[in-house]
C-alpha cells in the first residue's frame, strides 16, 4: 500500500481555519440583538399593563390623580359667580333725589315730585328746627335720623333765609298742580293696587291726593276705608270720633273745621281758606249763608275739633296758619 504524504504543517492549519469559517457561516444568528442595547423595543414590564391616560377617564368617576381633579373642577362653572341679572340697574326710588337743599332750590328740584315727596321736602326744613309731627308716617320718617330732636316749640332761628324761601316755593309748586294732573296720578296708583304692586308710599300718596282734590274722585269700590275726614269730607255727615282726629296737625284741624262750614256754602274772609276751598268742585258760595244752616251733627263735630285743637296748643291764627302752610312753618 502506497503511503500518503503528510501535509505540511502550514497547510494543515489553513484547512482547519477554513473549516471553522464554513461552520460559522452555516449557523443562523439568534443572538444578534444581544449585542445591541437592552431596550430596542418597549420595556416588557410596561407593555402588559400600561397606565391608563387620565384624560379619557369617565366624567362621573373619581379622578385618578390630583391633576385630573383640578381639571374637572375648572370645567364646572363656579356657583359663586354673580348672575348677569345683578348688573341690571335698580329702579330709582323717590329717596334717591335730595329732600333738602341748604341753598336755593335748583330749577328742576320739584319737577315730577309726588305729593308725599313735596310734603317731606317742606317738613324736612322744619324738622331741623325741632318740629314734632302728629302724622305717624312723618314722625317715623324723621326719627330715623340722629340729628332729629323734636321739641314742644321748634326753634325757627335755626332756619336760614333760603329755608323760608324754599318752603314757600314748595307750597307754591304743590298748589299749582292741576286737577287733571292729580287725578292722573291717582289713576296710576289705583292701577298698581289692582295689579298687586302698590307700596305703602302709594297709600300715603292716595290720602294726600284725596285731600288736594277735596275728596275721593276715583272708583267707589277702590276707595280706601281709612281715609281721614279731611280726605273724605263725606265722613262729616256722621259724628266724628276722637281717634279720627288723632293724626291731624293743627293746620289739618283748622282745615277740617272750616270744611264743615264750606260744605254749607260759607264764604271766608281768610284769603288762605277762600283759596283752598275755591279749588274744591263741591264748594259753592251761598251769599245768604248763616250758621243756622249748620246741622246738629255739624255743630257737634265742630266742638269736637275745637277741643282737639285746644288740647294741642289752640287753633291757629291767620298768621300762624300761613306759617303752617309752609311760608314760615309746616307740619
C-alpha positions in Angstrom: 0.0 0.0 0.0 1.3 3.4 -1.0 1.9 5.6 2.0 0.3 9.1 1.9 2.4 12.0 2.2 1.7 14.1 5.3 0.6 17.6 4.6 2.9 20.2 5.6 2.1 21.9 8.9 1.1 25.3 7.4 -1.3 23.6 5.0 -3.0 21.8 7.9 -3.5 25.0 9.8 -5.0 26.7 6.8 -7.5 23.8 6.3 -8.7 24.0 9.9 -9.3 27.7 9.7 -11.3 27.4 6.6 -13.4 24.7 8.2 -14.3 26.8 11.1 -15.2 29.7 8.9 -17.5 27.4 6.9 -19.2 26.2 10.0 -19.8 29.8 11.3 -21.3 30.9 8.0 -23.8 28.0 8.0 -25.2 28.8 11.5 -28.1 31.4 12.0 -27.6 34.4 14.3 -30.2 34.1 17.1 -28.3 36.3 19.5 -27.8 39.2 17.0 -29.9 41.5 19.2 -27.9 40.8 22.3 -25.0 42.9 21.1 -27.3 45.9 21.0 -28.7 47.9 24.0 -31.3 46.1 26.1 -34.2 48.5 25.1 -34.7 48.1 21.3 -38.5 47.7 21.9 -40.9 48.9 24.7 -40.0 47.7 28.1 -41.5 44.2 28.5 -42.8 45.1 32.0 -44.7 48.1 31.0 -46.2 46.5 27.9 -48.6 44.0 29.6 -50.3 46.6 31.8 -49.9 50.2 30.5 -51.1 53.0 32.8 -54.5 54.5 31.5 -54.3 58.1 30.3 -56.1 60.4 32.8 -57.9 62.5 30.2 -60.4 59.8 28.9 -61.5 58.9 32.4 -65.3 58.8 32.9 -66.8 62.1 33.8 -68.7 60.7 36.8 -65.9 58.6 38.1 -63.2 59.6 40.6 -60.2 61.3 39.2 -57.1 59.1 39.2 -54.9 61.9 40.4 -54.9 65.4 41.7 -54.3 66.9 38.3 -57.4 65.4 36.6 -59.4 66.5 39.6 -58.2 70.1 39.2 -59.2 69.9 35.5 -62.7 68.7 36.4 -63.2 71.5 38.9 -62.1 74.1 36.3 -64.6 72.7 33.8 -67.5 73.2 36.2 -69.0 76.8 36.3 -68.3 78.5 39.7 -71.6 78.8 41.5 -70.5 82.0 43.3 -70.2 83.9 40.0 -72.8 86.8 40.1 -75.6 86.3 37.7 -76.0 88.9 34.9 -79.2 90.0 36.4 -77.4 91.6 39.3 -75.9 94.1 36.8 -79.4 95.4 36.0 -79.8 99.0 37.5 -82.3 99.2 40.3 -85.5 101.2 39.7 -84.8 104.7 41.2 -86.7 105.4 44.3 -88.0 108.8 45.4 -85.5 109.0 48.2 -82.7 108.9 45.6 -83.4 112.6 45.0 -82.4 115.1 47.7 -85.1 116.2 50.0 -83.2 119.1 51.5 -81.1 121.9 50.0 -79.0 124.3 52.0 -79.1 126.9 49.3 -81.9 128.0 46.9 -83.7 125.2 45.1 -82.4 124.3 41.7 -84.8 124.9 38.8 -85.7 121.2 38.4 -85.7 120.3 42.1 -89.5 120.0 42.3 -90.4 118.6 38.8 -92.1 115.3 38.9 -92.2 115.1 42.7 -95.1 113.2 44.3 -97.2 115.0 47.0 -95.5 112.8 49.5 -92.1 114.0 48.4 -93.2 117.6 48.4 -94.6 117.1 51.9 -91.3 115.6 53.1 -89.3 118.4 51.5 -91.3 121.1 53.1 -91.3 119.4 56.5 -87.6 118.5 56.3 -86.9 122.2 56.7 -88.8 122.5 59.9 -87.8 119.1 61.3 -84.3 120.6 61.5 -85.7 123.2 63.8 -87.2 120.6 66.1 -90.8 120.4 64.7 -92.8 117.5 66.0 -95.3 115.6 63.8 -98.7 114.1 64.6 -98.8 112.2 61.4 -97.2 108.8 62.1 -95.6 108.5 58.7 -93.9 111.8 59.0 -92.8 111.2 62.6 -91.4 107.7 61.8 -89.6 109.1 58.7 -87.7 111.8 60.6 -87.0 109.7 63.7 -84.6 107.6 61.6 -82.1 110.5 61.6 -79.8 111.0 64.6 -80.0 114.8 64.2 -83.8 114.9 64.6 -84.8 116.2 68.1 -88.5 117.1 68.3 -89.4 119.8 70.8 -92.6 121.4 72.1 -91.7 124.6 70.3 -89.4 124.5 67.3 -86.6 127.0 67.2 -87.1 128.9 63.9 -83.9 130.8 64.5 -82.1 127.7 63.2 -83.5 128.2 59.8 -81.8 130.3 57.1 -83.4 132.8 54.7 -83.0 130.1 52.0 -85.1 127.7 54.1 -88.0 130.0 54.2 -87.8 130.8 50.5 -87.6 127.1 49.7 -90.6 126.3 51.8 -92.7 128.9 50.0 -91.5 127.6 46.6 -92.5 124.1 47.6 -96.0 125.2 48.6 -96.5 127.3 45.5 -95.5 124.4 43.3 -97.7 122.0 45.1 -100.8 124.2 44.8 -100.0 124.8 41.1 -100.6 121.2 40.2 -103.7 121.0 38.1 -106.7 118.8 39.0 -106.1 116.7 35.8 -102.5 116.0 36.9 -103.6 115.0 40.4 -106.4 112.7 39.0 -104.0 111.1 36.6 -101.6 110.3 39.4 -104.4 108.8 41.4 -105.4 106.6 38.5 -101.8 105.3 38.1 -101.7 104.3 41.8 -105.1 102.6 41.7 -103.9 100.6 38.7 -100.9 99.4 40.7 -103.1 98.5 43.6 -105.3 96.4 41.3 -102.2 94.7 39.9 -100.9 94.0 43.4 -97.8 96.1 43.0 -98.7 99.1 45.2 -96.4 100.2 48.0 -97.0 101.8 51.5 -95.9 105.1 49.9 -98.7 104.7 47.4 -101.2 104.6 50.2 -99.8 107.8 51.7 -100.0 109.4 48.3 -103.7 108.4 47.8 -104.5 110.2 51.1 -102.7 113.3 50.1 -104.2 113.3 46.6 -107.7 113.0 48.1 -107.0 116.0 50.4 -105.8 118.0 47.5 -108.8 117.1 45.4 -111.3 117.8 48.2 -112.3 114.2 48.5 -112.2 110.8 46.8 -112.6 111.1 43.0 -111.7 107.5 42.0 -114.0 104.5 41.6 -116.1 104.0 44.7 -115.1 100.3 45.1 -111.4 101.3 45.2 -111.8 103.9 47.9 -109.6 103.2 50.9 -111.6 102.7 54.1 -109.1 104.5 56.3 -109.2 107.9 54.7 -109.2 110.8 57.1 -112.2 113.1 57.3 -110.1 115.7 55.6 -109.5 113.4 52.6 -113.1 112.2 52.7 -115.4 115.0 53.7 -118.5 112.7 53.4 -117.4 111.3 56.8 -118.6 114.7 58.2 -122.2 113.6 57.6 -121.8 111.4 60.7 -120.5 112.1 64.2 -116.7 112.1 64.3 -114.7 110.1 66.8 -111.7 111.5 68.6 -109.4 108.8 67.1 -110.3 110.1 63.6 -108.5 113.3 64.6 -105.5 111.8 66.3 -103.1 112.1 63.4 -104.2 115.5 62.1 -101.9 118.6 62.6 -103.2 121.9 63.8 -103.2 123.0 60.2 -105.3 120.0 59.2 -107.7 120.5 62.1 -108.4 124.1 61.1 -109.0 123.0 57.5 -111.3 120.2 58.7 -113.3 122.5 61.0 -113.8 125.0 58.2 -114.7 122.3 55.7 -117.9 121.8 57.7 -118.7 125.5 57.1 -117.6 125.3 53.5 -120.0 122.4 52.8 -122.9 124.7 53.8 -121.7 127.5 51.5 -120.0 129.8 53.9 -117.7 132.5 52.3 -114.4 133.1 54.1 -112.6 136.3 54.9 -109.3 134.5 55.1 -107.7 134.5 51.7 -105.9 131.3 52.6 -109.1 129.4 53.3 -111.0 131.0 50.4 -108.2 130.0 48.0 -108.1 126.5 49.5 -111.8 125.7 49.2 -112.1 127.5 45.9 -110.2 124.5 44.3 -112.9 122.1 45.5 -115.6 121.1 43.0 -118.2 120.8 45.7 -117.7 124.3 47.1 -120.5 126.7 46.2 -120.6 130.1 47.9 -124.0 130.9 49.4 -124.4 134.6 49.6 -127.2 134.1 52.1 -125.2 131.9 54.4 -125.7 131.9 58.1 -124.7 129.4 60.8 -128.3 128.5 61.0 -127.6 126.3 58.0 -125.4 124.0 60.2 -126.9 120.7 61.3 -126.8 119.3 64.8 -124.1 116.9 63.6 -122.2 119.8 62.1 -122.2 121.6 65.5 -121.1 118.6 67.5 -118.2 117.8 65.1 -117.1 121.5 65.3 -117.0 121.3 69.1 -115.0 118.1 69.0 -112.4 119.5 66.6 -112.1 122.7 68.7 -111.4 120.6 71.8 -108.6 118.7 70.0 -107.2 122.0 68.7 -107.2 123.4 72.3 -105.5 120.2 73.6 -102.7 120.7 71.1 -102.0 124.4 71.7 -105.1 126.1 70.4 -106.4 126.9 66.9 -104.0 128.6 64.5 -104.4 132.3 63.7 -104.2 133.5 60.2 -100.5 134.4 60.7 -99.7 131.1 62.2 -101.8 129.4 59.5 -99.7 131.0 56.8 -96.6 129.6 58.6 -98.3 126.2 58.9 -99.0 126.2 55.2 -95.3 126.4 54.5 -94.5 130.1 54.1 -93.0 130.3 57.5 -93.8 127.0 59.2 -95.0 123.5 58.2 -96.5 120.4 59.9 
